[in-house]
């Protein structure tokens, strides 16, 4: 593999430093149905519905261990979404009602971090 080393990237009008792109951009994101079917994604190869409110999404490029997730449930604002586990190659997402019961819902997530 070869490397291209540049300080900035430009579309001809606006320029941005490559450090911002490499370090500041989401390394994975998804928007999925309540059955883990991907509607839109980046660095997500597939989704699996493990049961009510329990989803696993696999990454195309794995994470090295430093990461920060954020998510949102798009169906009901009283639902809670969190990333239960993140391994190098996948993340397990859980959704529950505010009372703690697992629920299926449309879901979205971004993960910032270091790729392996």
C-alpha positions in Angstrom: 0.0 0.0 0.0 1.2 3.5 -0.7 0.6 6.7 1.2 -0.4 10.1 0.0 0.9 12.7 2.4 -0.9 16.1 2.2 -1.6 18.9 4.7 -5.0 20.0 3.3 -7.8 18.7 1.1 -9.7 21.1 -1.1 -12.8 20.9 -3.3 -11.6 24.0 -5.2 -13.4 26.4 -3.0 -13.0 25.3 0.6 -9.9 23.7 2.2 -9.7 21.6 5.3 -6.7 20.2 7.1 -6.2 16.4 6.8 -5.7 16.1 10.5 -9.3 17.2 11.0 -10.5 14.6 8.5 -8.5 11.8 9.9 -9.0 12.5 13.6 -12.4 14.4 13.7 -14.7 12.5 11.4 -17.0 9.7 12.4 -15.4 6.4 11.6 -18.7 4.6 11.5 -22.3 5.6 11.4 -25.6 4.0 10.6 -29.3 4.6 10.3 -31.3 1.3 10.5 -34.8 -0.1 10.8 -36.2 -1.8 13.8 -35.1 -5.1 12.3 -31.5 -4.0 11.9 -31.8 -3.5 8.1 -29.4 -0.7 7.1 -31.0 2.3 5.4 -27.8 4.3 5.3 -24.3 3.6 6.7 -20.6 4.2 6.6 -18.1 1.5 7.7 -21.0 -0.8 8.6 -21.1 -4.1 6.7 -24.3 -5.6 8.2 -26.8 -5.6 11.0 -28.3 -8.5 13.0 -31.5 -8.3 15.1 -30.7 -10.4 18.1 -34.1 -10.1 19.8 -36.2 -7.3 21.1 -34.2 -4.1 21.4 -30.9 -5.9 20.8 -28.9 -5.3 17.6 -25.3 -6.1 16.5 -23.7 -4.1 13.7 -20.5 -5.3 12.1 -17.7 -2.9 10.9 -16.0 -3.0 7.5 -12.8 -1.6 9.2 -12.3 -2.5 12.8 -11.6 -0.1 15.7 -8.4 -0.3 17.8 -9.9 0.4 21.2 -10.2 4.2 21.6 -13.8 5.1 20.6 -16.7 7.3 21.6 -20.3 6.4 20.5 -23.5 8.4 20.3 -26.9 7.2 19.3 -30.5 8.3 18.8 -33.7 6.4 18.6 -35.8 8.0 15.9 -39.2 6.5 16.8 -40.0 7.6 20.3 -38.2 10.1 22.5 -38.9 8.1 25.7 -36.7 5.3 24.5 -33.1 5.0 25.5 -30.3 3.8 23.2 -26.9 2.8 24.2 -23.9 0.8 22.9 -23.5 -2.1 25.2 -20.3 -3.6 23.8 -17.8 -2.6 21.2 -15.3 -5.1 20.0 -12.7 -4.5 17.2 -15.2 -5.8 14.6 -18.7 -5.1 15.8 -20.9 -3.1 18.2 -23.9 -4.3 20.1 -26.7 -1.7 20.4 -29.5 -1.9 23.0 -32.8 0.0 23.1 -35.2 0.1 26.0 -38.1 2.1 27.2 -37.5 4.7 30.0 -38.8 2.0 32.4 -36.1 -0.4 31.3 -38.0 -2.8 29.1 -36.4 -3.8 25.7 -38.1 -2.4 22.7 -37.6 -2.5 18.9 -37.1 0.9 17.2 -35.6 2.7 14.3 -32.1 3.6 15.4 -29.1 5.6 14.4 -25.5 5.7 15.8 -22.2 7.3 15.1 -18.8 6.2 16.4 -15.7 8.4 16.6 -12.4 6.7 17.3 -9.3 5.1 16.1 -9.4 2.5 13.4 -7.1 -0.5 13.7 
